[in-house]
Amino acid sequence: MNRFLKKICTGILCGVLGVVSIGAQEAFAADAKEMRAVWISTVYSADYPSTTNNAEAQKNEFIQKLEQAQALGLNTVVVQVRPKGDALYQSDLNPWSAVLTGAQGTNPGYDPMAFMIAEAHKRGMEFHAWMNPYRITTSGTDVSALSADNMARKHPDWILTYNGAMYYDPANEEVQQYICDTVKEVVEKYDVDAIHFDDYFYPSNYPLPEGETREGAVAQERRDNVDTLIKKVYQTIKNTKASVEFGISPMGIWKNSTSDEAGSATRGSEGYYTVYGDAKKWVEKGWVDYITPQIYWEQGNAYADYETLVKWWSDVVEGTDVKLYIGQGIYKDSVAKEIAQEMQVNEKYNVDGSMFFSLRDLLNNRQGCADAVKAYYQTATKPTEPTTPTEPTTPTEPEAPVTIEKKYAYAGRAKVTVNGKAVDFQTYTIDDYTYFKLRDVAGAVNGTAKQFQTYWNEGKQAIELFRGVPYSSSVSGAAGRYGDTYGTTSTAKLYCDGERKSVSAYTINDYTYYKLRDLAKLLDMGVTWEESSATIGINTAKSYQ
């Protein structure tokens, strides 16, 4: 039984979809009971801001995006204000974020979060302060690259490193207190409606000591460490300002039923084991006010069917005071094109609304998702008669398993010019093909028409590539190991602007290497070969041929 009055019938929705435009500016009721939210990512400036060192431009951009979101019927923004142990607000505990000025620790000349809260509340919209609790860097392990006022630089003993990145150690009691103090500072100083954590807890698949199992003592100790933080943060918020909510957006699958009969009938990556997050327990203990599982799959998915997971989470919150919002993965074409149907599925269960990931996909109207969302929210909010159940969607075929091969990789250097300028690349040759590090290519074309940002998405076990976004990296110092070695077939998925791409790659010394021509085709940039000088030419002003 839903906790608020729902609406919509299929005939009305289909009729409205064809006539709604994303540019319209109709007002929507600010007091709608259901959650209508969008995540606004600031890491790598993925959603915001698109400029640095320009306070007025950043303010105007946020107002524009806020009004566009409200015009679609949304009533809440979930803004990433602490993406990497830094801050988009005035803090005594966390340095200013580099996305504001280009350099971590540099004052932008205004308080972005205070401005954003005021603009959201002016429009009757809620503001949820989205924080990543443990992440320090997305890549790079050199603490000297951090600003002088960064806590990780002041307390290197708080850090654990994995996969070329730094994290605060969840087992460290001083870290737990620091994160609680960070939350308290925001709740005390700012009129936020909620504190929001995402699905990044322990690094994804952080290895266990030899001989330990995922159900063993060490694994359970890690879950206990995360549990302790969640409980402390909840208590900190309520002791500081009880009206402020605490919400978490965990991985969409707690456990598969093959691992635990209490789990869901799915076959995907499990948050309980992958990041040591026991989200089911947090709901049952009442340590959160709302839970937003990232159910980023389409209906009928053979590994993780959408409705199967919605029903499972609905059963979890049944009988508790915890509200259930669904994280909708509109960055995927398969989800974006059926978003209205997914929201109709939500009506059948204990679902109190949706959060869409992310803003850029919504405003770009990926697969018509903005039109569909707006049409859905425009329909009358009144109950309808139950509809006849439809036939189940035919499950999609599972992805073909990746054949893992280990091959010898010969270290080399490639002579490359980028728009006529010579660039030296470290490369590896496997089976007569030359492979380039993705990060090196990003740096080489940065500032050109084909620039792109790249980062590792732990939740999806994927490399995310966003075209048109300036490249930034915290990596500095020595490049690490280099020499003839072995490479293994990379199991990391690759997404370009949210769309899955099939590109072969190898993992060598913990980095992912691709064929340059595959990247050139993906980025649509010209590549030539000069036989006489054995030089590869990259021309970002031309298209791939």
C-alpha positions as CSV (number, residue, x, y, z in Angstrom):
1,M,0.0,0.0,0.0
2,N,1.6,3.3,-1.0
3,R,2.1,6.0,1.6
4,F,0.8,8.9,-0.6
5,L,-1.8,9.3,-3.3
6,K,-0.6,8.1,-6.6
7,K,-1.7,9.0,-10.1
8,I,-1.5,8.3,-13.8
9,C,-3.1,5.8,-16.2
10,T,-1.4,4.4,-19.2
11,G,-3.7,6.0,-21.7
12,I,-3.3,9.5,-20.3
13,L,0.4,9.2,-20.0
14,C,0.9,8.1,-23.6
15,G,-1.3,10.9,-24.9
16,V,0.7,13.5,-22.9
17,L,4.1,12.3,-23.8
18,G,3.9,13.5,-27.4
19,V,3.1,17.1,-26.5
20,V,5.3,18.0,-23.6
21,S,8.5,20.0,-24.1
22,I,11.5,20.2,-21.7
23,G,11.7,24.0,-22.3
24,A,8.3,24.8,-20.7
25,Q,8.3,26.6,-17.4
26,E,5.1,25.6,-15.7
27,A,5.1,25.7,-11.9
28,F,4.6,22.6,-9.9
29,A,3.3,22.1,-6.4
30,A,6.2,22.5,-4.0
31,D,4.5,20.6,-1.3
32,A,4.1,17.3,-3.3
33,K,4.5,14.5,-0.8
34,E,6.4,12.2,-3.0
35,M,10.1,12.6,-3.5
36,R,10.9,14.0,-7.0
37,A,14.7,14.4,-6.9
38,V,17.8,14.6,-9.1
39,W,21.4,13.9,-8.2
40,I,23.7,16.7,-9.2
41,S,27.3,15.4,-9.5
42,T,30.2,17.8,-8.9
43,V,33.0,15.2,-9.0
44,Y,34.9,16.0,-12.3
45,S,32.2,18.7,-12.8
46,A,30.1,16.0,-14.3
47,D,26.9,17.9,-13.8
48,Y,28.1,21.2,-12.2
49,P,29.9,23.6,-12.3
50,S,31.1,23.9,-15.9
51,T,33.3,26.9,-15.2
52,T,36.0,27.7,-12.7
53,N,37.1,31.0,-11.0
54,N,33.8,32.7,-12.0
55,A,31.4,33.0,-9.1
56,E,28.7,34.8,-11.2
57,A,28.8,32.2,-14.0
58,Q,28.5,29.4,-11.4
59,K,25.6,31.1,-9.7
60,N,23.7,31.7,-13.0
61,E,24.4,28.1,-14.1
62,F,23.0,26.7,-10.9
63,I,19.8,28.9,-11.1
64,Q,19.3,27.8,-14.7
65,K,19.6,24.1,-13.9
66,L,17.4,24.5,-10.8
67,E,14.7,26.1,-12.8
68,Q,15.0,23.5,-15.6
69,A,14.7,20.7,-13.0
70,Q,11.6,22.4,-11.3
71,A,10.0,22.8,-14.7
72,L,10.1,19.0,-15.1
73,G,8.2,18.6,-11.8
74,L,11.1,17.9,-9.5
75,N,10.9,19.2,-5.9
76,T,14.4,18.2,-4.5
77,V,18.0,18.5,-5.5
78,V,20.7,16.2,-4.1
79,V,23.9,18.2,-4.6
80,Q,27.3,16.6,-4.2
81,V,28.9,19.1,-1.8
82,R,31.8,16.9,-0.5
83,P,32.9,14.8,-3.5
84,K,36.5,14.0,-2.4
85,G,37.1,14.9,1.2
86,D,36.7,18.6,0.1
87,A,33.9,21.1,0.3
88,L,31.6,23.3,-1.8
89,Y,30.9,25.2,1.4
90,Q,32.9,27.2,4.0
91,S,34.4,24.6,6.3
92,D,36.9,24.4,9.1
93,L,37.4,20.7,8.5
94,N,37.5,20.2,4.7
95,P,39.4,22.2,2.0
96,W,37.6,24.1,-0.8
97,S,36.9,21.8,-3.7
98,A,39.1,22.1,-6.8
99,V,36.0,22.0,-9.0
100,L,35.3,25.6,-8.0
101,T,38.6,27.2,-8.8
102,G,40.8,24.5,-10.3
103,A,42.9,24.2,-7.2
104,Q,42.0,22.4,-4.0
105,G,42.0,24.7,-1.0
106,T,41.4,28.0,-3.0
107,N,38.5,30.2,-1.7
108,P,36.1,30.8,-4.6
109,G,35.0,34.2,-3.2
110,Y,31.5,33.1,-2.1
111,D,29.8,30.2,-0.3
112,P,28.3,28.0,-3.1
113,M,26.2,25.8,-0.8
114,A,24.7,28.7,1.1
115,F,23.7,30.2,-2.3
116,M,22.3,26.9,-3.6
117,I,20.3,26.3,-0.5
118,A,18.8,29.8,-0.6
119,E,17.9,29.4,-4.3
120,A,16.3,26.0,-3.8
121,H,14.3,27.1,-0.8
122,K,13.2,30.2,-2.7
123,R,11.5,27.9,-5.1
124,G,10.0,25.6,-2.5
125,M,12.5,22.8,-3.3
126,E,14.4,20.7,-0.8
127,F,18.2,20.7,-0.7
128,H,20.0,17.4,0.3
129,A,23.7,17.7,1.0
130,W,25.3,14.8,-0.7
131,M,28.6,13.7,0.9
132,N,31.0,10.9,0.0
133,P,32.3,9.8,3.5
134,Y,35.5,8.0,2.7
135,R,36.9,9.0,-0.7
136,I,40.0,11.2,-0.8
137,T,41.0,10.9,-4.4
138,T,39.6,9.2,-7.4
139,S,43.1,8.5,-8.6
140,G,46.5,9.3,-7.1
141,T,48.2,8.3,-3.9
142,D,50.6,11.3,-3.4
143,V,49.4,13.2,-0.3
144,S,51.6,16.1,-1.2
145,A,49.3,16.7,-4.2
146,L,46.5,17.6,-1.7
147,S,46.1,21.1,-0.3
148,A,47.9,21.9,2.9
149,D,44.6,22.0,4.9
150,N,43.4,18.6,3.8
151,M,42.9,16.3,6.7
152,A,44.4,13.4,4.8
153,R,47.6,15.4,4.4
154,K,47.7,16.3,8.1
155,H,46.9,12.7,9.1
156,P,48.4,10.2,6.6
157,D,47.9,7.4,9.2
158,W,44.1,7.8,8.5
159,I,44.6,6.7,4.9
160,L,44.2,3.4,3.1
161,T,45.2,3.1,-0.5
162,Y,43.8,0.7,-3.1
163,N,43.7,0.6,-6.9
164,G,45.7,3.8,-7.3
165,A,43.5,5.9,-5.0
166,M,43.2,7.1,-1.4
167,Y,40.4,6.5,1.1
168,Y,39.9,7.3,4.7
169,D,40.1,4.1,6.7
170,P,36.7,3.1,8.0
171,A,38.3,1.2,10.9
172,N,40.0,4.3,12.3
173,E,38.0,5.8,15.2
174,E,39.5,9.2,14.5
175,V,38.2,9.0,10.9
176,Q,34.7,8.1,12.2
177,Q,34.7,11.1,14.5
178,Y,36.1,13.4,11.7
179,I,33.2,12.4,9.4
180,C,30.7,12.9,12.2
181,D,32.2,16.3,12.9
182,T,32.0,17.1,9.2
183,V,28.3,16.3,9.2
184,K,27.6,18.2,12.4
185,E,29.3,21.3,11.0
186,V,27.0,21.3,7.9
187,V,23.8,20.6,9.9
188,E,24.7,23.4,12.4
189,K,25.7,26.1,9.9
190,Y,23.4,25.4,6.9
191,D,19.7,25.1,6.4
192,V,19.9,21.7,4.7
193,D,16.9,19.4,4.6
194,A,19.0,16.2,4.6
195,I,22.5,14.7,4.7
196,H,22.9,12.1,1.9
197,F,25.5,9.4,1.5
198,D,26.0,7.4,-1.7
199,D,27.2,3.8,-2.2
200,Y,30.9,4.3,-1.7
201,F,32.0,2.7,1.5
202,Y,35.0,0.4,1.5
203,P,36.7,0.4,-1.9
204,S,34.9,-1.9,-4.2
205,N,36.1,-5.5,-3.8
206,Y,38.8,-4.4,-1.3
207,P,40.8,-7.6,-0.9
208,L,40.7,-9.7,2.2
209,P,43.8,-11.1,3.8
210,E,44.9,-14.6,2.6
211,G,42.7,-17.3,4.1
212,E,39.8,-15.0,5.0
213,T,36.4,-15.4,3.3
214,R,33.7,-12.9,2.6
215,E,31.7,-14.3,5.5
216,G,34.7,-14.5,7.8
217,A,35.8,-12.4,10.8
218,V,37.7,-9.7,8.8
219,A,34.8,-9.1,6.4
220,Q,32.3,-8.9,9.3
221,E,34.6,-6.4,11.1
222,R,34.6,-4.2,8.0
223,R,30.8,-4.3,7.9
224,D,30.8,-3.4,11.6
225,N,33.1,-0.5,11.0
226,V,30.6,0.9,8.4
227,D,27.7,0.2,10.6
228,T,29.3,2.1,13.5
229,L,29.7,5.2,11.2
230,I,26.2,5.1,10.0
231,K,24.8,4.8,13.5
232,K,27.0,7.6,14.7
233,V,26.2,9.9,11.8
234,Y,22.4,9.4,12.4
235,Q,22.8,10.2,16.1
236,T,24.9,13.2,15.3
237,I,22.3,14.6,13.0
238,K,19.4,14.0,15.4
239,N,21.3,15.4,18.4
240,T,22.2,18.5,16.4
241,K,18.9,19.3,14.5
242,A,16.3,16.5,14.7
243,S,14.3,17.8,11.7
244,V,17.2,17.1,9.3
245,E,17.0,13.7,7.7
246,F,19.7,11.2,6.9
247,G,19.5,9.2,3.7
248,I,21.7,6.7,2.0
249,S,21.7,5.4,-1.6
250,P,23.3,1.9,-1.5
251,M,24.0,-0.5,-4.3
252,G,20.7,-1.8,-5.7
253,I,21.4,-5.4,-4.6
254,W,22.0,-6.2,-0.9
255,K,22.6,-9.9,-1.4
256,N,21.5,-12.3,-4.1
257,S,19.2,-15.1,-2.9
258,T,22.0,-17.6,-3.9
259,S,24.1,-16.0,-1.1
260,D,21.3,-15.6,1.4
261,E,17.7,-16.8,1.2
262,A,16.7,-13.4,2.5
263,G,18.3,-11.7,-0.6
264,S,16.7,-10.8,-3.9
265,A,16.2,-13.2,-6.9
266,T,19.1,-11.5,-8.7
267,R,22.6,-12.4,-9.9
268,G,24.4,-9.0,-9.7
269,S,27.1,-7.4,-7.5
270,E,26.1,-7.4,-3.9
271,G,26.7,-4.4,-1.7
272,Y,27.0,-6.5,1.4
273,Y,30.2,-8.1,0.1
274,T,31.4,-5.7,-2.5
275,V,31.6,-2.5,-0.4
276,Y,30.8,-4.1,3.0
277,G,27.6,-2.1,3.3
278,D,24.7,-3.9,5.2
279,A,21.9,-1.6,4.0
280,K,19.2,-3.9,5.1
281,K,20.4,-3.7,8.6
282,W,20.5,0.1,8.5
283,V,16.8,0.1,7.6
284,E,15.8,-2.5,10.2
285,K,17.7,-0.6,13.0
286,G,16.2,2.8,12.0
287,W,19.6,4.4,11.4
288,V,18.3,6.2,8.3
289,D,15.2,8.3,7.5
290,Y,15.2,7.1,3.9
291,I,16.9,4.6,1.7
292,T,17.4,5.1,-2.1
293,P,18.7,1.8,-3.6
294,Q,20.3,2.3,-7.0
295,I,18.1,0.1,-9.0
296,Y,19.8,1.0,-12.3
297,W,18.4,-1.8,-14.4
298,E,15.6,-2.2,-16.9
299,Q,12.6,-4.4,-16.6
300,G,13.3,-8.0,-17.5
301,N,17.1,-7.8,-17.0
302,A,18.3,-11.3,-16.6
303,Y,20.7,-10.4,-13.8
304,A,18.7,-7.8,-11.9
305,D,15.1,-7.3,-12.9
306,Y,13.8,-3.9,-12.0
307,E,10.4,-4.9,-10.5
308,T,12.0,-7.8,-8.6
309,L,14.3,-5.4,-6.8
310,V,11.6,-2.7,-6.2
311,K,9.4,-5.4,-4.5
312,W,12.3,-6.7,-2.5
313,W,13.2,-3.3,-1.1
314,S,9.5,-2.5,-0.5
315,D,9.3,-5.6,1.7
316,V,12.4,-4.4,3.6
317,V,10.9,-1.1,4.6
318,E,7.5,-2.6,5.3
319,G,6.7,-2.0,9.0
320,T,9.5,0.5,9.5
321,D,9.5,4.3,9.6
322,V,12.1,4.4,6.8
323,K,11.0,5.9,3.5
324,L,11.9,4.1,0.2
325,Y,12.9,6.2,-2.8
326,I,14.1,4.5,-5.9
327,G,17.4,5.5,-7.6
328,Q,16.5,5.6,-11.3
329,G,19.5,5.1,-13.6
330,I,18.5,7.3,-16.6
331,Y,22.2,7.5,-17.6
332,K,21.4,4.1,-19.3
333,D,19.5,4.2,-22.6
334,S,17.7,1.0,-21.6
335,V,16.3,2.7,-18.4
336,A,15.8,6.2,-19.8
337,K,13.5,5.0,-22.6
338,E,11.2,3.1,-20.2
339,I,11.3,5.5,-17.2
340,A,7.6,6.2,-17.2
341,Q,6.9,2.5,-17.1
342,E,9.3,2.0,-14.2
343,M,7.6,4.8,-12.2
344,Q,4.3,3.0,-12.8
345,V,5.8,-0.1,-11.3
346,N,6.8,1.9,-8.2
347,E,3.1,2.7,-7.7
348,K,2.4,-0.9,-6.8
349,Y,4.8,-0.9,-3.8
350,N,5.9,1.0,-0.7
351,V,7.7,3.6,-2.8
352,D,7.7,7.2,-1.7
353,G,9.3,8.7,-4.9
354,S,12.3,8.7,-7.2
355,M,15.8,10.1,-7.5
356,F,17.2,10.4,-11.0
357,F,20.9,9.9,-11.9
358,S,21.9,12.2,-13.1
359,L,21.1,15.8,-14.0
360,R,23.0,15.9,-17.3
361,D,21.0,13.0,-18.6
362,L,17.7,14.4,-17.6
363,L,18.4,17.9,-19.1
364,N,19.8,16.3,-22.2
365,N,16.5,14.4,-22.5
366,R,18.2,11.1,-23.0
367,Q,15.8,8.7,-24.8
368,G,13.0,11.2,-24.1
369,C,13.3,10.7,-20.3
370,A,12.7,14.3,-19.5
371,D,9.5,14.4,-21.5
372,A,8.3,11.2,-19.8
373,V,9.1,12.4,-16.3
374,K,7.4,15.7,-16.9
375,A,4.3,14.1,-18.3
376,Y,4.2,11.7,-15.4
377,Y,4.3,14.5,-12.8
378,Q,1.8,16.6,-14.7
379,T,-1.0,14.1,-14.5
380,A,-3.6,14.5,-11.7
381,T,-2.5,13.2,-8.3
382,K,-5.5,11.0,-7.6
383,P,-5.9,7.2,-7.2
384,T,-6.9,5.1,-10.1
385,E,-8.5,1.7,-10.3
386,P,-6.1,-1.2,-10.3
387,T,-5.1,-2.1,-13.8
388,T,-4.9,-5.6,-15.2
389,P,-1.4,-7.0,-14.8
390,T,0.5,-7.1,-18.0
391,E,2.5,-10.0,-19.2
392,P,6.1,-10.1,-17.8
393,T,8.7,-8.5,-20.0
394,T,10.9,-11.0,-21.8
395,P,14.2,-11.1,-19.9
396,T,17.2,-9.7,-21.7
397,E,20.1,-12.0,-22.5
398,P,22.9,-12.0,-20.0
399,E,26.1,-10.4,-21.2
400,A,28.6,-12.9,-22.7
401,P,31.2,-13.8,-20.1
402,V,34.6,-12.2,-20.6
403,T,37.4,-14.7,-21.4
404,I,40.3,-13.7,-19.2
405,E,43.7,-14.1,-20.9
406,K,47.1,-13.4,-19.6
407,K,49.6,-12.3,-22.2
408,Y,53.1,-10.9,-22.3
409,A,53.3,-7.1,-22.7
410,Y,56.3,-5.5,-24.2
411,A,57.0,-2.0,-22.9
412,G,57.7,0.7,-25.5
413,R,57.3,4.3,-26.4
414,A,55.2,5.8,-29.2
415,K,56.0,8.8,-31.2
416,V,52.8,10.8,-31.3
417,T,51.8,14.3,-32.4
418,V,48.6,15.9,-31.1
419,N,47.6,18.7,-33.5
420,G,51.2,18.9,-34.6
421,K,52.7,19.0,-31.1
422,A,55.0,16.0,-30.2
423,V,53.9,14.0,-27.2
424,D,55.8,11.0,-25.7
425,F,53.6,8.0,-24.7
426,Q,54.5,4.9,-22.7
427,T,52.9,2.0,-24.4
428,Y,52.7,-1.8,-24.3
429,T,52.6,-4.1,-27.3
430,I,50.5,-7.3,-27.0
431,D,50.0,-9.6,-30.0
432,D,51.5,-6.9,-32.3
433,Y,48.9,-4.3,-31.2
434,T,50.0,-1.2,-29.3
435,Y,48.0,-0.2,-26.2
436,F,47.8,3.2,-24.7
437,K,46.9,4.2,-21.1
438,L,43.5,6.0,-21.2
439,R,44.6,8.6,-18.7
440,D,47.6,9.6,-20.9
441,V,45.3,10.1,-23.9
442,A,43.0,12.2,-21.8
443,G,45.9,14.4,-20.7
444,A,47.2,14.8,-24.3
445,V,43.9,16.0,-25.8
446,N,42.9,18.1,-22.8
447,G,41.9,21.6,-23.8
448,T,40.9,20.6,-27.3
449,A,37.5,20.0,-28.9
450,K,37.8,16.3,-28.1
451,Q,38.8,16.6,-24.4
452,F,37.2,14.2,-22.0
453,Q,37.2,13.3,-18.3
454,T,37.6,9.7,-17.0
455,Y,37.1,8.1,-13.7
456,W,36.5,4.8,-12.0
457,N,32.9,4.0,-10.9
458,E,33.1,1.4,-8.2
459,G,29.4,0.8,-8.1
460,K,29.3,-0.2,-11.7
461,Q,32.8,-1.6,-11.8
462,A,33.3,0.6,-14.9
463,I,35.4,3.3,-16.4
464,E,33.2,6.4,-17.0
465,L,34.2,8.7,-19.9
466,F,32.5,12.1,-20.3
467,R,33.2,13.9,-23.6
468,G,33.6,17.7,-23.5
469,V,34.6,17.8,-19.9
470,P,38.1,19.1,-19.0
471,Y,40.4,16.4,-17.8
472,S,41.8,16.7,-14.3
473,S,43.9,14.3,-12.3
474,S,45.4,14.2,-8.9
475,V,48.2,11.9,-10.0
476,S,51.6,13.3,-9.6
477,G,55.2,12.1,-9.2
478,A,56.6,9.0,-10.6
479,A,54.6,7.0,-13.0
480,G,55.1,3.7,-11.1
481,R,56.3,0.4,-12.5
482,Y,57.2,0.2,-16.1
483,G,58.9,-2.5,-18.1
484,D,58.1,-5.8,-19.9
485,T,55.4,-7.6,-17.9
486,Y,52.2,-9.5,-18.3
487,G,48.8,-8.0,-19.1
488,T,45.4,-9.5,-18.4
489,T,42.1,-9.0,-20.2
490,S,40.4,-6.1,-18.5
491,T,37.0,-6.9,-16.9
492,A,36.2,-3.2,-16.4
493,K,33.3,-2.0,-18.4
494,L,33.6,1.2,-20.4
495,Y,30.8,3.9,-20.5
496,C,31.0,6.9,-22.8
497,D,28.5,9.6,-21.7
498,G,26.6,7.0,-19.8
499,E,26.3,4.6,-22.8
500,R,28.0,1.2,-22.5
501,K,30.7,0.6,-25.2
502,S,32.3,-2.6,-26.2
503,V,36.1,-2.0,-26.4
504,S,38.8,-4.5,-25.8
505,A,41.4,-3.6,-23.2
506,Y,44.2,-5.0,-21.0
507,T,45.0,-4.3,-17.4
508,I,48.7,-3.7,-16.9
509,N,50.3,-2.7,-13.6
510,D,46.8,-1.7,-12.3
511,Y,46.1,0.6,-15.3
512,T,43.8,0.0,-18.2
513,Y,45.2,0.2,-21.7
514,Y,43.3,0.6,-25.0
515,K,44.2,0.6,-28.7
516,L,44.5,4.2,-29.8
517,R,42.3,3.6,-32.9
518,D,39.5,2.3,-30.7
519,L,39.7,5.4,-28.6
520,A,39.9,7.7,-31.6
521,K,36.7,6.1,-33.0
522,L,35.0,6.5,-29.7
523,L,36.0,10.2,-29.4
524,D,35.6,10.8,-33.2
525,M,39.0,12.3,-33.7
526,G,41.4,11.9,-36.7
527,V,44.3,9.5,-36.5
528,T,47.1,9.1,-39.1
529,W,50.2,7.1,-39.5
530,E,53.4,8.5,-41.0
531,E,55.4,5.6,-42.2
532,S,58.7,7.3,-42.8
533,S,59.0,8.7,-39.3
534,A,56.9,6.0,-37.6
535,T,54.8,8.7,-36.0
536,I,51.1,8.6,-35.1
537,G,49.2,11.8,-35.7
538,I,46.2,12.8,-33.7
539,N,44.1,15.6,-35.1
540,T,41.2,16.7,-32.8
541,A,39.8,19.0,-35.5
542,K,39.0,16.1,-37.7
543,S,36.7,13.2,-37.5
544,Y,37.6,9.5,-37.3
545,Q,37.9,7.8,-40.6
